[in-house]
């Protein structure tokens, strides 16, 4: 199964480690440091040009971690994943 993160970006469910609310989690210095380090390492992909609302941490089968910055809210991403898993659209 796939989750659409915005624009032309989709990831498989088995790659997703976590979906996070950007505004709520960046209050923490640890989260800000994590995102800054991921950016320096070239592991951050901006999925859209609109205001970012969430970030999704994924790990592929080779163990490479990618952070997707998405304009879609975490609650909408969660609803999409639930609808996909139950076969609803």
C-alpha positions as CSV (number, residue, x, y, z in Angstrom):
1,X,0.0,0.0,0.0
2,X,1.1,3.6,-0.7
3,X,0.6,6.9,1.0
4,X,0.5,10.1,-1.0
5,X,2.5,12.8,0.7
6,X,1.8,15.6,-1.8
7,X,2.8,16.6,-5.3
8,X,4.1,13.5,-7.0
9,X,5.5,11.8,-3.9
10,X,4.2,8.5,-2.5
11,X,5.8,6.1,0.0
12,X,5.0,2.6,0.9
13,X,3.5,1.9,4.4
14,X,6.4,-0.4,5.3
15,X,8.9,2.4,4.9
16,X,7.1,4.9,7.3
17,X,8.7,5.2,10.7
18,X,6.6,8.1,11.8
19,X,4.3,11.0,10.8
20,X,4.8,14.2,12.8
21,X,3.1,17.5,13.2
22,X,5.7,20.1,12.2
23,X,4.4,22.9,14.3
24,X,3.9,20.8,17.5
25,X,7.2,18.9,17.3
26,X,9.6,21.7,16.4
27,X,9.0,23.2,19.8
28,X,11.6,20.6,21.0
29,X,15.2,21.4,20.4
30,X,15.9,17.8,19.8
31,X,13.5,17.7,16.9
32,X,14.9,21.0,15.4
33,X,18.4,19.5,15.7
34,X,17.3,16.2,14.0
35,X,15.8,18.1,11.1
36,X,18.8,20.4,10.8
37,X,21.2,17.4,10.7
38,X,19.0,15.6,8.2
39,X,19.0,18.7,6.0
40,X,22.8,18.9,6.2
41,X,23.1,15.3,5.2
42,X,20.8,15.8,2.2
43,X,18.1,13.5,3.5
44,X,15.3,16.0,3.5
45,X,12.8,16.2,0.6
46,X,10.3,19.1,0.4
47,X,7.2,17.7,-1.2
48,X,5.4,20.9,-2.0
49,X,5.7,24.7,-2.2
50,X,2.9,25.4,0.2
51,X,3.3,26.0,4.0
52,X,4.7,22.7,5.5
53,X,2.4,21.0,8.0
54,X,4.0,17.7,8.7
55,X,7.1,15.6,8.2
56,X,7.3,11.9,7.5
57,X,10.4,9.9,8.4
58,X,10.9,6.9,6.2
59,X,13.5,4.1,5.9
60,X,14.0,2.1,2.8
61,X,15.0,-1.5,2.5
62,X,18.7,-0.6,2.4
63,X,18.4,1.3,5.7
64,X,18.6,4.8,4.2
65,X,16.4,7.4,6.1
66,X,14.6,10.2,4.3
67,X,12.6,13.0,5.8
68,X,9.7,14.2,3.7
69,X,8.4,17.7,4.5
70,X,4.7,17.7,3.5
71,X,2.0,20.4,3.1
72,X,-0.6,17.9,4.2
73,X,-1.6,17.8,7.8
74,X,-0.7,14.7,9.9
75,X,-4.4,14.1,10.6
76,X,-5.2,14.0,6.8
77,X,-2.2,11.6,6.2
78,X,-3.5,9.4,9.0
79,X,-7.1,9.4,7.5
80,X,-5.6,8.5,4.1
81,X,-3.7,5.6,5.6
82,X,-6.7,4.3,7.5
83,X,-8.9,4.6,4.4
84,X,-6.4,2.8,2.3
85,X,-6.1,0.0,4.8
86,X,-9.8,-0.5,5.0
87,X,-10.3,-0.2,1.3
88,X,-12.3,3.0,1.4
89,X,-11.5,6.1,-0.7
